[in-house]
Amino acid sequence: MTSTFLPDKRTGPGAGSPPPAAGRRPPGRARRRALHWLTAAGFQLPALVLFMGLVLLPMLFALYAAFFRWGGFGMPSDYIGGENFSRLLQDDVFLGDLWRCLVLVVLSLALQLPFALAMAVLLNQRMRGRAVYRMLFFAPYVLSEAITGILFGMIFAPDDGFADQVLGKVGLDGLGGEWFADPSTVMATLFLVMTWKYFGFHMMLYLAGLQAVPRELTEAALIDGASAWQRFRNVTLPLLAPTLRISVFLSVIGAIQLFDLVWVTTAGGPDHHSETMAVTMFQYGFKRYQVGYASAISVVMFGISLVFALAYQRFVLRRDLEGATTTMRGDGK
């Protein structure tokens, strides 16, 4: 038998080289992958440096300083262990801060958020000028806390403030008072200012959630004979639940960290009756130069916020996060 010789028809460089082994990546692909990683790291590096320098390192230093008696000058050297933290448990002002924080959280969840939800439902209806109303209700949130505090400080000034003048002209002089200067009314007045300032933000969150509710579902419920309340309770509210959960989370965290609005309006007075944890921390750190004790307060504030955030994510936001993960996996198939 004779064998037929079939010449290699490939020409050019590497014509006689064997094909790459199966499962082996070409060098160009690995090089491009490394380049992509380096590019991503280059874009993220400035943000990571800023985060470490402005957030992470100050947090670690505050934790370190909380174990010292330190006035803020030089490096901490007078180590006292956990004395600052034990002092917190005996400080009537700080314990009052915890109680006032709880009061603000309860009032926000019971009054401020339901009011924002009601306004969002109202402004989600077809009506004349609703865009103007939305803008007017959201406008206070755009103002800075300093401007808001100065404005309401003039409105609720005792005797000659705008609020007392209006009440006097309509014959309700008895409802006037010292507002921020009275220990019995300062928290109620402060909460009124907080509601005016922040309810527009939550209203816009709810409006965004309401506009994502399919109109076909509410129309189907209407055809089935459901009343307006039944449609809201059984159709709209369950679909709005993720937005409500995020709103509650932001409201609670905001109440825990409340500082600037209180500082501008009352500075924690009268006699600590409107003081919050952040205001107490500022007083001790920048007014009394007890930075070690102020650092202990900041650590406790961070701990409360962290525990609440983790517990809320674990028990409340878990369903939303699992749904988002499932959606992402489905899209990646």
Backbone torsions as a table, in degrees:
resi	resn	phi	psi	omega
1	MET	NA	144.2	178.7
2	THR	-107.1	139.6	179.2
3	SER	-97.4	138.6	179.5
4	THR	-92.0	126.6	-179.6
5	PHE	-91.7	121.3	178.9
6	LEU	-104.4	110.3	-177.7
7	PRO	-69.8	153.7	176.9
8	ASP	-74.4	120.4	-176.6
9	LYS	-83.9	-8.1	-179.7
10	ARG	-74.6	135.5	-179.9
11	THR	-124.1	166.6	178.3
12	GLY	95.0	-177.8	-178.3
13	PRO	-63.4	138.8	178.3
14	GLY	73.1	20.0	-176.7
15	ALA	-66.5	-33.0	-177.7
16	GLY	-98.3	6.3	-178.2
17	SER	-77.9	146.1	-179.1
18	PRO	-70.7	153.7	179.1
19	PRO	-65.7	153.6	180.0
20	PRO	-62.1	146.5	-178.9
21	ALA	-63.8	148.3	-179.0
22	ALA	-65.4	138.8	179.4
23	GLY	80.8	5.1	-179.4
24	ARG	-101.0	125.9	-178.4
25	ARG	-78.4	138.5	175.4
26	PRO	-62.5	148.3	-178.7
27	PRO	-58.9	-32.2	-178.8
28	GLY	-63.9	-36.6	-179.5
29	ARG	-67.6	-43.6	178.0
30	ALA	-62.7	-37.6	179.5
31	ARG	-66.2	-41.6	178.2
32	ARG	-65.9	-37.9	178.7
33	ARG	-63.5	-42.9	177.4
34	ALA	-64.0	-37.7	178.4
35	LEU	-64.9	-39.0	177.6
36	HIS	-63.3	-42.4	178.6
37	TRP	-63.5	-42.0	179.3
38	LEU	-65.7	-38.5	177.9
39	THR	-64.3	-45.3	178.5
40	ALA	-62.3	-41.7	178.7
41	ALA	-65.2	-36.7	178.4
42	GLY	-64.4	-37.8	178.1
43	PHE	-72.2	-33.7	-176.8
44	GLN	-84.6	-21.4	-175.3
45	LEU	-59.2	-45.8	178.6
46	PRO	-59.8	-40.8	179.0
47	ALA	-65.9	-39.3	178.9
48	LEU	-66.1	-39.2	178.4
49	VAL	-63.8	-44.4	178.3
50	LEU	-64.4	-41.4	179.6
51	PHE	-62.8	-44.1	179.8
52	MET	-67.9	-41.2	-176.8
53	GLY	-75.4	-32.2	-174.6
54	LEU	-105.1	-14.2	-177.4
55	VAL	-123.7	-60.7	-171.3
56	LEU	-67.6	-50.6	-179.4
57	LEU	-63.5	-43.9	174.8
58	PRO	-60.5	-36.1	177.2
59	MET	-63.4	-45.1	179.6
60	LEU	-65.4	-38.2	178.9
61	PHE	-68.5	-36.8	177.0
62	ALA	-63.5	-40.3	176.5
63	LEU	-62.9	-39.9	178.5
64	TYR	-66.2	-44.9	-176.9
65	ALA	-69.3	-21.4	-178.3
66	ALA	-65.7	-15.9	-179.3
67	PHE	-99.2	15.6	-178.7
68	PHE	-129.6	154.0	166.9
69	ARG	-90.9	104.8	-168.2
70	TRP	-138.3	134.3	-179.8
71	GLY	-95.5	1.2	176.7
72	GLY	98.5	-1.9	-179.1
73	PHE	-112.9	133.0	-176.3
74	GLY	73.1	-162.6	177.7
75	MET	-98.5	147.2	178.3
76	PRO	-60.0	133.6	-178.6
77	SER	-136.5	-22.1	-177.1
78	ASP	-91.1	87.2	-176.4
79	TYR	-74.2	128.3	-179.2
80	ILE	-126.5	9.5	178.1
81	GLY	68.1	-134.0	-177.1
82	GLY	-94.2	22.7	-176.7
83	GLU	-62.8	-38.2	179.5
84	ASN	-62.9	-37.9	-179.3
85	PHE	-72.9	-37.3	175.9
86	SER	-68.1	-30.6	177.2
87	ARG	-65.8	-34.1	178.2
88	LEU	-59.5	-39.8	-177.4
89	LEU	-69.9	-14.7	179.0
90	GLN	-109.3	0.6	-177.6
91	ASP	-87.9	112.7	-178.9
92	ASP	-63.1	-33.2	180.0
93	VAL	-66.5	-45.4	-179.4
94	PHE	-67.6	-40.4	176.9
95	LEU	-63.1	-36.2	174.2
96	GLY	-66.0	-34.8	176.0
97	ASP	-60.1	-43.1	178.8
98	LEU	-61.6	-41.8	179.4
99	TRP	-66.0	-43.4	179.3
100	ARG	-66.3	-35.1	175.3
101	CYS	-62.8	-42.8	178.1
102	LEU	-63.3	-40.4	178.5
103	VAL	-62.0	-44.5	179.6
104	LEU	-64.3	-38.2	178.3
105	VAL	-64.0	-46.3	-179.0
106	VAL	-63.9	-44.0	179.3
107	LEU	-64.7	-37.8	179.0
108	SER	-64.7	-44.9	-178.4
109	LEU	-71.8	-32.2	-175.5
110	ALA	-88.5	-27.2	-174.5
111	LEU	-121.7	-52.2	-172.7
112	GLN	-65.7	-49.3	-177.5
113	LEU	-69.2	-42.7	174.7
114	PRO	-61.2	-36.9	176.7
115	PHE	-64.3	-42.3	177.5
116	ALA	-63.7	-39.0	178.8
117	LEU	-66.0	-41.6	178.8
118	ALA	-62.5	-42.3	178.3
119	MET	-66.9	-36.0	177.8
120	ALA	-65.5	-42.3	178.0
121	VAL	-63.9	-40.2	179.5
122	LEU	-64.8	-46.2	-177.0
123	LEU	-78.9	-4.6	173.8
124	ASN	-85.2	-9.9	178.3
125	GLN	-81.9	161.2	176.4
126	ARG	-76.3	116.5	-179.1
127	MET	-156.0	157.7	-179.7
128	ARG	-72.5	135.5	174.9
129	GLY	73.2	19.6	-177.2
130	ARG	-67.7	-29.4	176.4
131	ALA	-64.7	-36.7	177.9
132	VAL	-67.7	-42.7	178.5
133	TYR	-62.8	-41.9	178.0
134	ARG	-60.0	-43.1	-179.9
135	MET	-64.7	-42.1	-178.8
136	LEU	-66.2	-39.7	-179.1
137	PHE	-74.4	-28.0	179.7
138	PHE	-85.6	-21.0	-175.4
139	ALA	-56.5	-41.4	180.0
140	PRO	-57.7	-31.3	-179.6
141	TYR	-67.8	-26.6	-179.5
142	VAL	-73.0	-30.3	179.3
143	LEU	-65.6	146.2	177.0
144	SER	-72.2	158.1	179.5
145	GLU	-64.5	-31.8	179.5
146	ALA	-65.2	-45.5	178.6
147	ILE	-64.3	-42.6	179.1
148	THR	-61.4	-43.2	180.0
149	GLY	-64.0	-43.7	178.5
150	ILE	-64.2	-41.8	-179.4
151	LEU	-60.3	-49.5	-177.8
152	PHE	-77.8	-20.2	171.4
153	GLY	-64.1	-36.6	176.0
154	MET	-75.8	-37.3	-179.1
155	ILE	-64.9	-43.2	-176.4
156	PHE	-100.6	24.8	174.2
157	ALA	-63.1	135.7	-178.2
158	PRO	-61.0	139.0	173.6
159	ASP	72.0	-58.6	-174.4
160	ASP	-106.7	15.2	177.5
161	GLY	-74.0	162.5	-178.1
162	PHE	-61.3	-38.9	-179.3
163	ALA	-63.5	-44.7	179.6
164	ASP	-67.2	-35.9	178.2
165	GLN	-65.4	-42.1	178.6
166	VAL	-65.1	-45.0	179.5
167	LEU	-63.2	-36.1	178.3
168	GLY	-67.0	-37.4	-178.9
169	LYS	-71.1	-26.5	179.4
170	VAL	-98.0	9.5	175.4
171	GLY	80.3	21.6	179.5
172	LEU	-115.8	46.9	-179.0
173	ASP	-59.0	-31.1	-177.6
174	GLY	-66.4	-21.6	179.0
175	LEU	-81.0	-14.5	178.2
176	GLY	-72.7	165.6	-179.1
177	GLY	-172.4	-160.8	-179.2
178	GLU	-90.9	-6.4	172.7
179	TRP	53.9	-104.7	-177.8
180	PHE	-68.9	-21.4	-176.2
181	ALA	-88.8	-6.2	-177.9
182	ASP	-104.8	122.8	-179.9
183	PRO	-58.7	-27.6	-177.4
184	SER	-80.4	-16.7	-177.9
185	THR	-121.0	-4.2	-172.9
186	VAL	-66.0	-40.0	-178.3
187	MET	-70.2	-38.4	177.8
188	ALA	-65.2	-41.7	178.3
189	THR	-66.2	-40.9	178.6
190	LEU	-63.7	-40.8	178.6
191	PHE	-66.4	-35.2	175.8
192	LEU	-61.0	-42.1	178.0
193	VAL	-66.6	-41.9	177.9
194	MET	-60.2	-42.4	179.8
195	THR	-64.1	-44.6	177.7
196	TRP	-60.0	-36.0	-175.7
197	LYS	-77.4	-40.5	-166.5
198	TYR	-110.5	-13.1	-174.5
199	PHE	-67.3	-27.5	179.3
200	GLY	-63.9	-34.5	177.7
201	PHE	-63.7	-47.5	179.4
202	HIS	-67.4	-34.2	177.1
203	MET	-60.9	-42.1	179.1
204	MET	-67.7	-34.9	174.5
205	LEU	-60.9	-46.0	-179.4
206	TYR	-67.0	-36.5	177.3
207	LEU	-62.0	-42.7	177.4
208	ALA	-62.1	-40.6	177.8
209	GLY	-67.6	-38.9	179.9
210	LEU	-65.5	-36.6	-179.7
211	GLN	-72.6	-14.3	175.7
212	ALA	-88.3	-7.2	177.9
213	VAL	-75.6	123.8	-179.9
214	PRO	-60.0	128.7	179.9
215	ARG	-66.0	-26.3	-179.0
216	GLU	-62.1	-33.6	-179.3
217	LEU	-68.5	-44.8	178.6
218	THR	-67.3	-35.7	177.4
219	GLU	-67.1	-37.9	177.2
220	ALA	-64.6	-40.6	177.3
221	ALA	-65.1	-36.1	177.8
222	LEU	-65.3	-40.3	178.3
223	ILE	-65.5	-33.6	178.9
224	ASP	-75.3	-2.4	176.5
225	GLY	94.1	13.3	-179.7
226	ALA	-73.9	141.2	177.8
227	SER	-76.8	174.0	-179.6
228	ALA	-61.8	-42.4	178.9
229	TRP	-65.8	-40.0	178.5
230	GLN	-65.6	-38.9	177.7
231	ARG	-65.1	-40.6	-179.9
232	PHE	-68.4	-42.7	-175.0
233	ARG	-73.2	-40.7	-172.0
234	ASN	-97.6	-17.0	-178.0
235	VAL	-116.9	-57.8	-172.9
236	THR	-71.1	-48.5	-174.2
237	LEU	-62.1	-45.3	177.4
238	PRO	-61.1	-37.4	179.4
239	LEU	-74.4	-20.5	178.5
240	LEU	-89.4	-5.1	-174.0
241	ALA	-56.6	-43.6	177.9
242	PRO	-58.4	-39.8	177.9
243	THR	-66.8	-39.7	178.2
244	LEU	-62.6	-40.2	-179.4
245	ARG	-65.8	-41.0	177.2
246	ILE	-65.0	-40.2	179.7
247	SER	-63.5	-42.6	178.4
248	VAL	-62.6	-42.8	179.5
249	PHE	-59.9	-48.3	-179.6
250	LEU	-64.4	-36.6	-179.6
251	SER	-66.4	-43.2	-179.1
252	VAL	-67.3	-46.1	179.4
253	ILE	-62.0	-39.6	178.0
254	GLY	-63.4	-38.0	178.4
255	ALA	-68.3	-35.7	179.1
256	ILE	-66.6	-37.8	-173.6
257	GLN	-99.9	12.0	-175.4
258	LEU	-60.8	127.4	179.7
259	PHE	-142.4	-62.1	-165.2
260	ASP	-63.2	-40.5	-179.9
261	LEU	-64.8	-40.0	178.9
262	VAL	-68.9	-40.9	-176.5
263	TRP	-64.6	-39.4	-178.3
264	VAL	-74.0	-37.6	-175.5
265	THR	-81.7	-48.9	-172.9
266	THR	-126.3	-15.8	-174.5
267	ALA	56.2	25.8	179.2
268	GLY	92.0	-6.9	-177.6
269	GLY	-85.5	-179.7	-6.5
270	PRO	-78.9	135.2	176.1
271	ASP	54.7	47.0	175.0
272	HIS	68.6	11.0	-173.8
273	HIS	-76.1	-11.6	175.4
274	SER	-123.4	16.3	-175.8
275	GLU	-75.7	142.8	175.4
276	THR	-114.9	173.2	-179.1
277	MET	-60.6	-40.9	-179.4
278	ALA	-66.6	-38.0	178.0
279	VAL	-66.9	-41.9	177.1
280	THR	-61.9	-42.1	177.1
281	MET	-59.7	-43.7	179.5
282	PHE	-65.6	-40.9	-179.4
283	GLN	-60.5	-47.7	-178.3
284	TYR	-72.1	-35.4	-175.4
285	GLY	-78.8	-40.4	-171.9
286	PHE	-113.4	-9.1	177.5
287	LYS	-108.4	-40.0	-177.9
288	ARG	-105.6	-4.8	177.7
289	TYR	57.6	37.9	171.4
290	GLN	-105.5	71.0	-170.8
291	VAL	-69.2	-32.1	177.5
292	GLY	-62.1	-44.7	178.5
293	TYR	-67.9	-39.8	176.6
294	ALA	-63.3	-36.0	176.7
295	SER	-64.4	-37.7	176.8
296	ALA	-62.8	-40.4	176.9
297	ILE	-62.8	-42.2	179.7
298	SER	-64.5	-36.6	178.1
299	VAL	-65.2	-40.9	178.5
300	VAL	-65.6	-41.6	176.6
301	MET	-59.4	-45.7	178.3
302	PHE	-63.0	-41.6	179.5
303	GLY	-62.8	-43.2	178.4
304	ILE	-62.4	-45.1	-180.0
305	SER	-63.8	-42.1	-178.6
306	LEU	-66.5	-45.4	179.5
307	VAL	-62.1	-44.1	178.5
308	PHE	-62.9	-43.8	-178.0
309	ALA	-63.3	-43.4	-179.8
310	LEU	-67.5	-43.6	179.0
311	ALA	-65.4	-40.4	179.5
312	TYR	-65.4	-41.1	178.3
313	GLN	-67.0	-37.1	-177.3
314	ARG	-71.6	-41.1	-171.6
315	PHE	-106.4	-21.4	-176.0
316	VAL	-111.4	-48.5	-177.5
317	LEU	-87.3	1.7	-175.9
318	ARG	-60.8	-41.9	-178.6
319	ARG	-64.7	-40.9	179.2
320	ASP	-66.3	-41.5	-179.2
321	LEU	-67.5	-38.8	177.7
322	GLU	-65.3	-37.8	177.8
323	GLY	-65.1	-40.1	178.7
324	ALA	-66.2	-39.6	178.8
325	THR	-65.0	-41.8	178.5
326	THR	-62.6	-41.3	179.2
327	THR	-63.5	-43.4	179.3
328	MET	-63.3	-39.2	177.9
329	ARG	-66.5	-38.4	178.7
330	GLY	-65.2	-37.6	179.3
331	ASP	-70.9	-26.1	-176.9
332	GLY	-83.3	-5.9	179.7
333	LYS	-75.9	NA	NA
